[in-house]
């Protein structure tokens, strides 16, 4: 009963599982045994049996084609031309019009007239510096030649604001490029020429531009050759084919000489007519000036410290002397002596004599009208000498080292051009005008050894007629302003005489001079004046001879007008003065107040500075042996100031006593 009551699911479950297993087995047998899987062959699915038949059929067809006649029909394109083109242009994207040096190969006799060279380019110059120095020298009247130099008989003594410009040239690079162009292995053997492979410098060209009144710069213009340049006349540098008077080979031989190459690259500076500081190339000149300025600043600082110490020592000495004098007066005896006298019955004010026969050191008296210098300051007027080196402290700051460095840059027997990698070259401008501002640029030029010979490759034909191969111009230098050599200062106006007194200060032969000139309206300011000054030429210092100083200013006193205005520096105080109106040219007028107290502060400062320079120049011109002004050395037996003392009592003098009493 219990079995019959069980569920239908339990009764038929085993039968259902058996049926499902049978169905799955049949499906697997059908797909994997009865029906084989298809495989894609040549783009379509094929059964295993069909694949065998397909391959066999295809093989039979290929066999028949191989045994049969070739089929010439079709679109076959030959590739021979494309293959040859790829071989000839294996490197693509390259401009084949450029000239390339090829290894030399012998193809028989080659004509020398058919030679072709690729001219080298000149590297840029660098490390450019410029400096200005004022010198007094003899200017040659005529251009010089290599066999004669100027002398005092054929030249004028004059002031020059000499501007020097230096640069550095890559000589090693230039020599390498010339060799590659004219004598390297890439050049045909018959065309190689050692004469052309050696670079010969032709010129160091200097150009300048001037700052105009409106603040703009003028166009660049070549600077003329220095007037002391020895190659200017007999061996003039040709700059074009038309200037060539001889064959280019002769030019290379002439200018290739060592002395001419040195004169072109490092021309000699003017000889100083008056003693001056040794000339250096601009870079070293500026370095030395900076060192000198630092040393001068240190010297002034040390001098101020020495004066301060001297004042302290003087104050301490006076304090000690006053204490000694007070003690001496209090200890004096009363044997009829007058008050404040240090000696019984014969006391002298200010003398430290006390007691019978007793004496104490005399206190120093206060001197008037005499100005002495501290001992430290007097010693500093002479250059101190190092005990270790025996040289002055001035040389120990590096000045001598800088001058030695300059000597190492100069071309000479030990420093030949062909042995250098870099060479420092310079050029001068001796045509500057005072009070103007200039900028400079420089470049170096090397002779074209095949100029005018048609030996140049086609793409450089424009250089065939160029005698000189130039580098590019350098960057402009810093502006250089030349100082004014002449100033005029209206000092006084005499209304009844209608005459103005104008002081002209002139820089003449390295020194400042001053002269007052009475000028009326319509007259020129200044003139030639003959003065007796010291000549520092061949006769040396100490010989006086008359010299003509050119005080002419080129200005005309146009008018003197009365001015009423307000002085802002004094709290808007009304002032009345005269103003001198003058002119250097009819198109431009200038004016300046008459009288120092009415001048602008800048003009007054310039006037005071020039006065110091004029004073220094006058003292410098004083003949040797004339006592100078300054520290005064008293005579034995005299007080400072020149008063003689009593016998046996040097420097002592009672008020009202005559010498010898």
Helices and strands as residue ranges (DSSP letters): H 8-29, I 30-34, E 39-41, E 44-46, H 48-67, H 80-88, G 112-114, E 126-140, G 152-154, E 155-170, H 171-182, G 189-191, H 194-197, E 201-210, E 221-222, G 241-243, H 248-255, H 258-265, H 282-330, H 375-380, H 393-394, I 395-399, H 400-409, G 417-419, E 422-429, E 437-447, G 458-463, E 468-470, E 480-481, E 486-494, E 499-508, E 511-520, E 528-534, E 544-550, E 556-567, G 568-570, E 573-585, E 588-593, G 596-598, H 601-621
